[in-house]
Amino acid sequence: MKSYKTLTLGAVISSLLLSASFSANAATSTAAVTNVINVTSGTSGVVPFLKVNGASWVSESMGYTGWTHFSKWGIMNVTKGKTVTIVADASAVTGFHPGITVWQRKTNLKAENPALQYMNDHSYGQTDDINVLNAKDETTGLALTGEKNIIMTYLASGYDIDGLGDQFSVDASSGTLKEYNAAAKAAVTTAIAAFVASPDATAVTKAEAARTTALAKSGATAESGKAAYDASILASATAASTPVLYGAYMPMGFNTASLTKATKVSDGVAGKVQISFTAPATGVYQFVVGGLKPDKGSTAAVNADAGSGNVNTVNVTVTTN
Protein backbone atom coordinates (compact mmCIF):
# COMPACT_ATOMS: atom_id res chain seq x y z
CA MET A 1 0.00 0.00 0.00
CA LYS A 2 1.28 3.45 -0.86
CA SER A 3 0.52 6.46 1.31
CA TYR A 4 0.97 10.22 0.92
CA LYS A 5 2.39 12.72 3.48
CA THR A 6 2.46 16.56 3.66
CA LEU A 7 5.67 18.64 3.06
CA THR A 8 6.24 22.15 4.62
CA LEU A 9 8.54 24.99 3.45
CA GLY A 10 11.30 26.36 5.66
CA ALA A 11 11.05 23.48 8.12
CA VAL A 12 13.76 20.89 8.32
CA ILE A 13 12.31 17.41 8.49
CA SER A 14 14.26 15.43 11.08
CA SER A 15 12.85 12.02 10.31
CA LEU A 16 11.30 10.11 7.44
CA LEU A 17 8.90 7.22 7.80
CA LEU A 18 9.34 4.68 5.07
CA SER A 19 6.32 2.44 4.90
CA ALA A 20 6.92 -1.06 3.63
CA SER A 21 3.21 -1.35 2.87
CA PHE A 22 2.86 1.84 0.83
CA SER A 23 -0.10 1.10 -1.43
CA ALA A 24 -0.70 2.09 -5.03
CA ASN A 25 -3.30 4.65 -3.94
CA ALA A 26 -1.70 5.92 -0.73
CA ALA A 27 -0.67 9.56 -0.28
CA THR A 28 2.05 11.25 1.75
CA SER A 29 1.62 14.75 3.11
CA THR A 30 3.92 17.49 1.83
CA ALA A 31 2.49 20.34 3.88
CA ALA A 32 5.72 20.80 5.85
CA VAL A 33 7.82 21.40 2.75
CA THR A 34 5.39 23.19 0.42
CA ASN A 35 5.09 26.89 -0.33
CA VAL A 36 2.15 28.48 -2.18
CA ILE A 37 3.35 31.09 -4.68
CA ASN A 38 1.10 33.69 -6.32
CA VAL A 39 2.20 34.31 -9.90
CA THR A 40 -1.26 34.61 -11.48
CA SER A 41 -1.16 38.38 -11.95
CA GLY A 42 2.34 38.53 -13.35
CA THR A 43 3.99 39.26 -10.05
CA SER A 44 7.06 37.47 -8.81
CA GLY A 45 7.16 35.12 -5.87
CA VAL A 46 10.34 34.72 -3.86
CA VAL A 47 10.93 31.66 -1.69
CA PRO A 48 13.99 32.55 0.40
CA PHE A 49 16.19 30.25 2.42
CA LEU A 50 14.81 26.93 1.36
CA LYS A 51 16.56 24.25 3.40
CA VAL A 52 17.30 21.54 0.88
CA ASN A 53 19.20 18.28 1.31
CA GLY A 54 22.34 17.90 -0.81
CA ALA A 55 21.06 14.66 -2.39
CA SER A 56 17.29 15.09 -2.61
CA TRP A 57 16.41 15.69 -6.28
CA VAL A 58 18.56 12.64 -6.99
CA SER A 59 18.99 10.31 -4.02
CA GLU A 60 21.05 7.15 -4.28
CA SER A 61 19.13 5.84 -1.25
CA MET A 62 15.96 6.17 -3.32
CA GLY A 63 17.40 4.43 -6.36
CA TYR A 64 18.38 7.72 -8.07
CA THR A 65 14.85 9.09 -7.86
CA GLY A 66 13.95 12.21 -5.89
CA TRP A 67 13.39 12.08 -2.12
CA THR A 68 9.97 13.62 -1.52
CA HIS A 69 10.32 14.82 2.06
CA PHE A 70 13.85 16.20 1.76
CA SER A 71 13.15 18.17 -1.38
CA LYS A 72 11.08 21.37 -1.23
CA TRP A 73 7.89 22.05 -3.17
CA GLY A 74 6.15 25.05 -4.68
CA ILE A 75 2.57 25.20 -5.93
CA MET A 76 1.00 28.06 -7.89
CA ASN A 77 -1.92 29.21 -10.01
CA VAL A 78 -0.89 30.11 -13.57
CA THR A 79 -2.93 31.59 -16.43
CA LYS A 80 -2.86 29.88 -19.84
CA GLY A 81 -0.11 31.21 -22.09
CA LYS A 82 1.93 32.72 -19.29
CA THR A 83 5.63 31.84 -19.26
CA VAL A 84 6.96 31.05 -15.81
CA THR A 85 10.67 31.08 -14.95
CA ILE A 86 12.00 29.34 -11.85
CA VAL A 87 15.53 29.98 -10.60
CA ALA A 88 17.14 27.92 -7.81
CA ASP A 89 20.34 29.55 -6.60
CA ALA A 90 22.60 27.77 -4.10
CA SER A 91 25.84 29.17 -5.51
CA ALA A 92 26.84 30.33 -2.02
CA VAL A 93 26.89 26.71 -0.81
CA THR A 94 30.11 24.95 -1.78
CA GLY A 95 29.49 21.81 -3.82
CA PHE A 96 25.68 22.07 -4.09
CA HIS A 97 23.99 21.34 -7.45
CA PRO A 98 20.23 22.02 -7.68
CA GLY A 99 17.59 20.38 -9.83
CA ILE A 100 14.01 21.45 -10.62
CA THR A 101 10.97 19.61 -11.99
CA VAL A 102 7.60 21.16 -12.94
CA TRP A 103 4.25 19.42 -13.34
CA GLN A 104 0.77 20.53 -14.32
CA ARG A 105 -1.65 19.30 -11.66
CA LYS A 106 -5.14 18.23 -12.68
CA THR A 107 -7.61 19.64 -10.15
CA ASN A 108 -10.52 22.03 -9.83
CA LEU A 109 -9.02 23.49 -6.66
CA LYS A 110 -6.76 26.51 -6.33
CA ALA A 111 -3.11 26.23 -5.32
CA GLU A 112 -3.92 27.77 -1.93
CA ASN A 113 -6.03 24.76 -0.95
CA PRO A 114 -4.08 22.56 1.53
CA ALA A 115 -5.84 19.50 0.09
CA LEU A 116 -3.25 19.64 -2.72
CA GLN A 117 -0.30 19.26 -0.37
CA TYR A 118 0.03 15.53 -0.87
CA MET A 119 2.28 13.41 -3.06
CA ASN A 120 1.90 9.81 -4.15
CA ASP A 121 5.10 8.38 -2.68
CA HIS A 122 8.21 9.00 -0.61
CA SER A 123 10.11 9.21 -3.91
CA TYR A 124 9.41 10.77 -7.30
CA GLY A 125 10.66 10.35 -10.85
CA GLN A 126 12.30 13.58 -12.00
CA THR A 127 10.57 13.47 -15.42
CA ASP A 128 7.63 11.14 -14.76
CA ASP A 129 3.88 11.69 -14.90
CA ILE A 130 1.96 10.82 -11.73
CA ASN A 131 -1.46 9.19 -11.87
CA VAL A 132 -3.07 8.03 -8.63
CA LEU A 133 -6.83 7.74 -8.17
CA ASN A 134 -8.77 7.69 -4.89
CA ALA A 135 -5.69 8.30 -2.78
CA LYS A 136 -5.67 7.64 0.97
CA ASP A 137 -3.61 9.32 3.65
CA GLU A 138 -0.78 6.95 4.60
CA THR A 139 -1.08 7.82 8.27
CA THR A 140 -4.84 7.64 8.79
CA GLY A 141 -5.77 5.27 5.97
CA LEU A 142 -8.68 7.60 5.16
CA ALA A 143 -9.53 8.89 1.71
CA LEU A 144 -8.19 12.33 0.91
CA THR A 145 -10.75 15.12 1.12
CA GLY A 146 -11.03 18.04 -1.27
CA GLU A 147 -8.95 16.36 -3.98
CA LYS A 148 -8.95 12.58 -3.91
CA ASN A 149 -6.74 12.11 -6.99
CA ILE A 150 -3.08 12.94 -7.55
CA ILE A 151 -2.74 13.47 -11.29
CA MET A 152 0.31 15.43 -12.43
CA THR A 153 1.61 15.79 -15.99
CA TYR A 154 5.34 16.34 -16.39
CA LEU A 155 6.23 19.61 -18.13
CA ALA A 156 9.87 20.52 -17.66
CA SER A 157 12.99 19.85 -15.64
CA GLY A 158 16.62 20.86 -15.45
CA TYR A 159 19.68 20.42 -13.31
CA ASP A 160 22.96 22.26 -12.78
CA ILE A 161 25.94 20.60 -14.49
CA ASP A 162 28.55 23.27 -13.83
CA GLY A 163 31.22 21.27 -12.01
CA LEU A 164 28.81 18.40 -11.43
CA GLY A 165 30.18 14.87 -11.16
CA ASP A 166 33.34 13.10 -10.02
CA GLN A 167 36.76 14.58 -10.72
CA PHE A 168 40.07 12.73 -10.80
CA SER A 169 43.68 13.74 -10.57
CA VAL A 170 46.66 11.91 -12.07
CA ASP A 171 49.30 10.21 -9.99
CA ALA A 172 52.45 11.59 -11.61
CA SER A 173 54.57 8.51 -10.88
CA SER A 174 52.14 5.74 -11.87
CA GLY A 175 49.95 7.60 -14.35
CA THR A 176 46.81 6.23 -12.70
CA LEU A 177 43.72 8.27 -11.84
CA LYS A 178 42.96 9.08 -8.24
CA GLU A 179 39.60 10.32 -7.01
CA TYR A 180 39.66 14.05 -6.37
CA ASN A 181 38.22 15.28 -3.06
CA ALA A 182 37.21 18.94 -2.76
CA ALA A 183 38.17 18.90 0.91
CA ALA A 184 41.81 18.51 -0.08
CA LYS A 185 41.86 21.18 -2.78
CA ALA A 186 43.24 23.87 -0.49
CA ALA A 187 45.83 21.45 0.83
CA VAL A 188 47.05 20.57 -2.64
CA THR A 189 47.28 24.23 -3.62
CA THR A 190 49.21 25.04 -0.45
CA ALA A 191 51.49 22.07 -0.93
CA ILE A 192 52.40 23.01 -4.48
CA ALA A 193 53.08 26.59 -3.40
CA ALA A 194 55.41 25.24 -0.72
CA PHE A 195 57.24 23.09 -3.26
CA VAL A 196 57.57 25.94 -5.76
CA ALA A 197 58.93 28.19 -3.02
CA SER A 198 61.44 25.57 -1.88
CA PRO A 199 61.84 22.70 -4.38
CA ASP A 200 64.21 20.64 -2.30
CA ALA A 201 64.18 17.35 -0.40
CA THR A 202 62.15 18.83 2.43
CA ALA A 203 59.32 20.04 0.15
CA VAL A 204 57.28 16.85 0.38
CA THR A 205 57.54 16.88 4.17
CA LYS A 206 56.35 20.48 4.20
CA ALA A 207 53.54 19.60 1.81
CA GLU A 208 52.40 16.70 3.97
CA ALA A 209 52.25 19.02 6.99
CA ALA A 210 50.23 21.57 5.02
CA ARG A 211 47.86 18.89 3.80
CA THR A 212 47.25 17.53 7.30
CA THR A 213 46.47 21.02 8.59
CA ALA A 214 44.09 21.80 5.73
CA LEU A 215 42.26 18.50 6.10
CA ALA A 216 41.79 19.08 9.82
CA LYS A 217 40.30 22.51 9.16
CA SER A 218 37.94 21.12 6.54
CA GLY A 219 36.63 18.44 8.90
CA ALA A 220 37.84 15.67 6.61
CA THR A 221 40.01 12.85 7.87
CA ALA A 222 43.43 11.98 6.56
CA GLU A 223 41.98 8.83 5.04
CA SER A 224 39.19 10.67 3.23
CA GLY A 225 41.75 13.04 1.73
CA LYS A 226 44.33 10.45 0.84
CA ALA A 227 42.68 9.41 -2.41
CA ALA A 228 42.63 13.04 -3.52
CA TYR A 229 46.27 13.73 -2.83
CA ASP A 230 49.53 12.02 -3.50
CA ALA A 231 53.01 13.34 -2.87
CA SER A 232 54.01 12.10 -6.30
CA ILE A 233 51.94 14.94 -7.80
CA LEU A 234 54.24 17.37 -6.05
CA ALA A 235 57.36 15.55 -7.18
CA SER A 236 56.85 16.77 -10.74
CA ALA A 237 55.52 20.21 -9.82
CA THR A 238 57.18 23.28 -11.27
CA ALA A 239 56.45 26.97 -10.96
CA ALA A 240 54.03 26.72 -13.90
CA SER A 241 52.30 23.43 -13.12
CA THR A 242 49.27 22.39 -11.09
CA PRO A 243 47.66 18.96 -10.60
CA VAL A 244 45.78 17.89 -13.72
CA LEU A 245 42.07 17.32 -13.10
CA TYR A 246 39.81 15.21 -15.27
CA GLY A 247 36.03 15.25 -15.14
CA ALA A 248 33.46 15.85 -14.10
CA TYR A 249 32.15 12.32 -14.72
CA MET A 250 28.67 11.17 -13.77
CA PRO A 251 28.28 7.68 -12.28
CA MET A 252 26.33 5.03 -14.20
CA GLY A 253 23.43 5.27 -11.76
CA PHE A 254 22.58 8.69 -13.15
CA ASN A 255 21.73 7.17 -16.53
CA THR A 256 18.18 6.35 -15.45
CA ALA A 257 15.32 6.68 -17.93
CA SER A 258 13.92 9.58 -15.92
CA LEU A 259 17.17 11.54 -15.60
CA THR A 260 18.17 11.19 -19.25
CA LYS A 261 15.05 13.19 -20.20
CA ALA A 262 15.96 16.07 -17.88
CA THR A 263 17.72 19.13 -19.32
CA LYS A 264 21.37 19.66 -18.41
CA VAL A 265 21.80 23.35 -17.60
CA SER A 266 25.17 25.11 -17.78
CA ASP A 267 25.37 28.85 -17.24
CA GLY A 268 28.91 28.99 -15.93
CA VAL A 269 27.72 29.31 -12.33
CA ALA A 270 28.03 26.19 -10.16
CA GLY A 271 25.06 25.80 -7.82
CA LYS A 272 22.47 27.60 -9.94
CA VAL A 273 19.80 26.36 -12.32
CA GLN A 274 17.00 28.08 -14.25
CA ILE A 275 14.11 26.57 -16.19
CA SER A 276 11.03 28.07 -17.90
CA PHE A 277 7.70 26.72 -19.09
CA THR A 278 4.60 28.12 -20.78
CA ALA A 279 1.31 27.11 -19.18
CA PRO A 280 -0.78 25.03 -21.64
CA ALA A 281 -3.94 25.77 -19.63
CA THR A 282 -5.09 27.91 -16.73
CA GLY A 283 -4.73 25.96 -13.53
CA VAL A 284 -2.41 24.64 -10.86
CA TYR A 285 1.28 23.98 -11.45
CA GLN A 286 3.64 22.32 -9.00
CA PHE A 287 7.42 22.24 -8.86
CA VAL A 288 10.08 20.59 -6.74
CA VAL A 289 13.58 21.79 -5.87
CA GLY A 290 16.34 19.50 -4.61
CA GLY A 291 20.05 18.76 -4.79
CA LEU A 292 22.07 16.10 -6.58
CA LYS A 293 25.59 14.67 -6.56
CA PRO A 294 27.25 17.22 -4.24
CA ASP A 295 30.98 17.65 -4.78
CA LYS A 296 33.05 15.23 -2.73
CA GLY A 297 34.41 16.77 0.44
CA SER A 298 32.26 19.89 0.07
CA THR A 299 29.85 21.54 2.50
CA ALA A 300 26.89 20.14 0.58
CA ALA A 301 28.24 16.59 0.78
CA VAL A 302 28.00 16.32 4.57
CA ASN A 303 25.38 13.61 5.27
CA ALA A 304 23.95 14.45 1.85
CA ASP A 305 22.11 11.16 1.39
CA ALA A 306 21.31 10.54 5.05
CA GLY A 307 17.83 12.00 5.25
CA SER A 308 17.81 14.59 8.00
CA GLY A 309 21.55 15.20 7.80
CA ASN A 310 22.93 18.23 6.02
CA VAL A 311 20.61 20.95 4.72
CA ASN A 312 21.57 23.82 2.46
CA THR A 313 20.23 27.31 1.82
CA VAL A 314 18.71 27.62 -1.64
CA ASN A 315 17.09 30.85 -2.82
CA VAL A 316 14.22 30.21 -5.24
CA THR A 317 12.68 32.93 -7.39
CA VAL A 318 9.55 32.49 -9.51
CA THR A 319 8.57 35.09 -12.12
CA THR A 320 6.08 35.27 -14.97
CA ASN A 321 5.52 37.55 -17.97
N, C-alpha and C positions, 0 to 999 in steps of 0.2 A: 504494500500500500504506500502510495506517495502522499505527502502532506505538504502544506504551504505555510510559511511563517512570515511575519512582518519585519521590514528593515527600516531603521531610523537614521536620519542624517546628523552628523556631528557627534554621534555617540559611538564609542568604541565598544564593540561587542567582545566580551571577555570569554564567552564560551559558545560552542556550537554543538547542537544536539543532532547527531546523525542517526536517523531512524532506519533500522534494518528492514522495517516493514512499510516503507514509504510506498503508498499505492499509486496506481496510474492516475487517479483523480484527486490525490491529496494536494494541499496547498500550504506553503510556508509563508509566514508573515514577514513583510519587509518594512514595516512601519518605522522601525528604529533606524533604518539607513536610507530612507526615502525623503526627498525634498520636492515640494510642489513649486513649479516655476511658471510665472505668468509671462508668456511671450505672445499672447493673442493679439494685442494691440500694437505690436511692433516695438515694444519696449525690450530692454535687455534684463536678463535675470542673472545675478551673480551668486554663486554658491561658494563662499569662501571657506578655507580651512577644512576641506574634506579630509577625514582621516582614513586613509586607504592602505590596505595591506600591500606589501611589495610584490606578492605573488597571488593576486586575486582575480585578475582578468584571465590569466592563465595560471592554473594551479596544478603542479605535478601530483599533489595529493588527490586531486579530483580528476586525474586522468587527462590533464591538459585542457580541461574545460574551465569555465569561470567558477569562482566560489561565491555563491549568492550572498551570504551574510557578511563577507569581508570585502565585498565590493560596495560601492555606493550608487544609489539610484536617483534619477530625476524623472519627473512626470509632468507633462505640460499639455495645455490646449493649444492647438495650432490651426490656423485657417488655411483652407485649400489654396495651393499656389504659393504660399509663403516659403521662403528659403530660410532654414534655420542653421546656424553655425554654432558648433560646440567646441570649445577649447579647454583642454585639460593641461594645466601647466604645473609641473613638479620639478622644474629645472633647478630649483634651489636645494633639492634633495639629491645628494650624491648617489648615482647609480640607479635611480628610479626611472622606469619606462612605462608610461601610461598607455592604456587601450580604451577604446570607446565603442559601444554598440548601440544602435538605435532601432527600435521597433515601432510599428503602428499597432495600437491596441484597439481591438474591436469591442466597443461598449457604447451604451447610450448615456453613460454617466460622464461627469466632468472630472478633470484631473484632480480637483480638490477633494473628491469623495474618498474617504479612507478605505472604502470597500475595494479599491483598486490596488491597495498596498499588500498584495500577495503575489508570490511567484510559485511556479509549479514544482520546484525541486530545490535541493541544496546546491545544485550546480546548474550551469547553463551553457549551451553551445554558443560560441561567439558570433556565429552567422546563421543560426538555426531559427526556423519558425517554431512557435509554441502553440499547441492545440490541446487544451484540456477542458472537458465538459463536466459540468456538475461537480465542481471541486469541493473538497471538504477540508476544514481546518485540521492540520496534522495533530494539534494539541487536544482539541475538543472532540474531533471526529464528526462535528456537525457541518452541515452544508453551509457554504459561504452565503452571506446575505448581501443584497444590493447588486452584486455581480457574481453569478455562480460559475461563470466560465472564464478561463484564462486563455484568450486567443490573441496571439501577437505575431504579426508578420514582419519578418526581418527586412530592414531598409538599407542600412549602411553600417560600416564599421571601419576602424583604422587603428593602427598602433605605431608607436614611436620606434624607429629602427636606427636612430642616430646613436651609434656606439653600442647597440644591442647585440648580445650574444657573447660567446666565449672568445677570449683572446689568448694567444700563445706567444711565448718568447722562445728564442733559439739558444740552446746551450752551445756556446762557441767552441767547446772542445770536442763534443760528440756530434754536433749537428742535429740533435734531436729536439723536438718541440717540448716545451714545458708549459703547463698551464699558468696563465698570468693572473695574479691576484691583485685587485686594486688596492688592497690594504698595504701592499709592499711597494707601491709605486713611488712614494716619497722616499722610501729607504733606498731603492735602486738609484734614484736621481742623486740623492746625497752621496751614495757610495761611489758613483761615477765621478762626481765632483771632487771627492777626496782623492781618487786615483789620478785624475787629471792634474790636480794640484801637487801631488807627490807620487809620481809613478815609479815607486821603488818596491822593495820586497815587503815593506810594512803596509802597503796600500790595502791588500786584501784583509789584513787584520783590522785596519781602521774601518774598512767597509763593513765588515762583519759587525763591529761595534755599533756603527751607525744604523745598520739594519735592525739589530736587536732593539735599539732605542725606539726607532720608528714604529716597529711592530707593537711594542708595549704601549705606545701612545695611541695607536689605532685600535687597541683592544684585541688584536689578533694574536694568536700564539705563534711561537717559532715554527711549529709544525705546519700550521695553516699557511705560513708565508714561504715555507721552504720550496714548494713547487713553483713559486713565482720568481724565485731568485736563485741564482747560482753564481758562485765566485768566478766561475770560468767566463761569465759574460764580461766581468771586469778585466780579466786577464788580457783581453784583446782591445780594451777601450783605449781610445785616443782622444785628443782634445776635440775632435770633430765627430765622434761617434756616440751613439746611444743604443740601448738594446733594441733589436728589431722586433716589432710586434706584428703578428699576423691575426687576422680576424676582422670583424667579429663573425663567429660561426654559430649558427643555431643548431641545437641538438635535434636528433631525429624525431623526438617526441613532439616537436612543434610542427611537424608535417601532417597534422590531422586534417581531415576533410573540411572541418569547420574553419580552422585557422588559415588554410590555403586560400579561402575565399575572401579573407579580410584584406584591406588595403594597407600596404606598407607605406608609412608616411615619414619622409625625411625633409626637414626644413633647416638642417644644420644646427639645431638646438636640441641637445640630449635632454630628455625629460619632458618634452612637450609634444602634444598631438592635437590636430585640428581636423574635424570632419564637417561636412555640410550635407543637408538633404532638403528636397523640396516636397512639401506635404501633398500627397496625391488626393487627399480628401480632408475636409474639416473634421477634427476629432482629437482623440487623445494619442499622444506619442510618449514613449518611454525610453530612457537611455540608461546605460550602466557605465560606470567608470571604475577601472581597476588597474593593477600593476602587473607586469610580467617580466620574467627573467632579469631580476636586478643584477647589477654588476657584482662579480665576486669580490668579497672583502669590503663592499661599500656600506654606507649607512642603511640603504634600502634593503640590503641582503640579510640584515639581522633578523633571525626568526621569520624570514619572509614567507615560508610555506608552513608555518606552525600555528595557523589559526589566529589566536589572539595575541600573537607575538608583536613584532614591530608594526607600527603604523606611521604613515607619512603624510605630510601636509600637501594637498593638491588643490590648487585654485581652479575652479571651473566657471567659465563664463558662457552664457547662452544668449545669442542675439538673433534677431530676425529682421528681414527687410520690410 
